[in-house]
Amino acid sequence: MVKVRMNQLVGDQTGPLMSPLQLSVYWRLALIFFFTAFLFFLDIFTTAVVAETCRHGNDTGTFASWLEKLAPNKEENQSALSKVLKDDADWRTESGIRDSVCGWTDWLSYGQMLFMTGLLLGSLFGGAISDRYGKRPVLLISMCVHAVCGLVPAVFPQPLLFLILRCLTGICCCCINICAFSLAVEWTPPDSRLWPPAFLPFCFSLGTMGGAPLAWLNPTWTRLHLSLALPQIICLPLYLSIPESPRWLLLKKRTDILDRYRSNSPADNQRLDLLLDSAWSDLQKATEAQREDPVTGDHASSDIIHLKHPTVLMRLFVMSCVSAASALTYYGICLNIGSFGVGVYSAQFFSGLSEAPCLLVPLVRLGRRPMSMLALFLSGAACFVSLLLSRYNGTPMLVMSLALLGKLCVLAAIFISTLYSIELFPTVVRQRCLSLVNLSFRLGCLVNTLVPANPDGAISLAAMVIYSSGPIICCGLCLLLPETSGVPLPDSVADCNRQLQPHQPAMDALWRTETLVSSQTSKVETFPVEKDSTISALLI
C-alpha cells in the first residue's frame, strides 16, 4: 500500500512537470543559446585569425633588413625587395583575391563596438516588438537573420558590410534573448521559474566552450565564418516547432491556437491550464495595482511623480551602478580574454567553462542583499588579486584563473540583481525603472569597447582597476537597499517604504520556499522590459 502511494506521489509530481510542448520549448531554446554564443564572441576569433594570417605581411621590414644583408648591391636589393613585396601582396590577398581582410584589419577594431551598439538598440525596441507581434515570429526571424549575418562575411569580406552585419547581429542577439527568456519562463510552472534564467546562460556557456575548438580548427577567415554559421543554418528548420507564449495568446485572445496546443496531449492540456491560471492571476493583480494608485492625473505624470520619490531614486541609482559595474567587469574580461598570456582559443574555452557553475545559483538559499554583496565583493577581490599578480610576474594561467573567478562572481551578481530589481521597484513604475537599469547595463557594455588596449596587447592598468573597484564600491552601495527575499512585491511607493522599516527576517524568509519564489517571479512576465534578462550574454 505504501509503495502504491509513493508511485502515485511520484506520478503526480513528475507527470505535470514536463509536458511534450514544454520539452519542445526547452531543448530548442537550449540549442538556440548554444549557437548564439558562436557569433557573440566572433570578434575575438577574427582578431586572432587576422593576426595569424596577416602576420607575414606585417614582417615586411624584417624581410627588407634581411635582403640588405644578402644583397649589398642597391639595385639588386631594390629588385629583390620589390619581388618580396609582390609575392607578399599575393599571399595576403589569398591567391589573388583583392578583397582580402588583411587590407582592412584596422576596421576590425570597430566590430565589437558596433555589436554592443546593436545590443543596445535591440534592448530598446525588441521587447515592444515581441509583445505586439508575438515571441515566436520575432524569435524565428531573428534566428534566420542571425545565421545569415554569420555567413555573409565568408562570401563578401568587405569592411563596411562586415561592420553593418556586426551591428545587425547584436540587434538579433538581443531580440533572441528577450524572446527566448520570455518563452522559457512563460512555459515554466510558477514554482520553477528561477531555473530558466540559470539554465539558458548555462547553455550559452556550453556554446562558448564549443565555439573555441571550432574556431581553432578553422584558422582562416572564410572557414571560420562558415564553421560558425552553417550549423545554425542547418538547425533553422528545428525551430519552426517552437510554440507561442501561452500568456501572449491569452492576451491576444488566440483561443484557436491554445485549443490546438491542448489537443496535443493530456499532459499539455493539464500544463496549459496551470500556466493560464497563473498568467490570468498575475494580470489581474497588475491591473488592480494600477487602479489603486493614489496618484491622480494621467499615466505619464503619475510615473514622473513616482520616479521623483527619494526611495525610488535611491534604489534606481544603486541598481544602475550595480548594472553598469557588472557589465564593465563581465565584458571587460570576456572581450580581453586573450590578453592574459594564454592562447586565445584555450582561454575562450576556459572562459565558457568558468560560467557553468552559475547553474547552481538558484540552489543558494540566501537573501538577495547578502548574496549580491558577497558576489560583488568576491568579484572585485578576485580581479584585484589578478591585477597584483599580473604586475608581479605571476603565471599567466593563475592570473587568468583569478580573472575568470571574478567573472563568475559578477555573473552571479547579474543574475541576482535581475531578480532584486524586480522586487525593489513598485508595480506602478517597475517597467520604467527596469528599462533605465537595463540601459545602464548596455551602456556599460558599450563603454568597454571604447577602452584602448596597451600596445603589447595586455589589459591596461586603468581598466583592471575599474574592473576590480567597481564591484567593491557597489557592494557597499547595496547596504542602502532593503532585503526583499520573503517579502511581497511592492505595488506602490508606500509598500517600498514599509520595506525600509527595520525588521529581523525569519529564517524562512532567507531560506525561501518554492511557493513564495513562484509568487514573486511569476509577476516578472507582466512587464515587457523585465523579460530582457541580462544574464548571457547575455549575456547574453
Helices and strands as residue ranges (DSSP letters): H 2-14, H 20-40, H 42-53, H 55-58, H 60-70, H 74-92, G 101-110, H 111-133, H 135-155, H 159-186, G 190-192, H 196-216, H 221-235, G 236-241, H 246-251, H 255-262, H 266-291, H 299-307, H 310-335, G 337-339, H 344-355, G 356-363, H 368-391, H 396-424, G 427-429, H 430-448, H 461-477, G 478-480, H 493-499, H 507-510, H 514-521, G 522-526, G 528-531
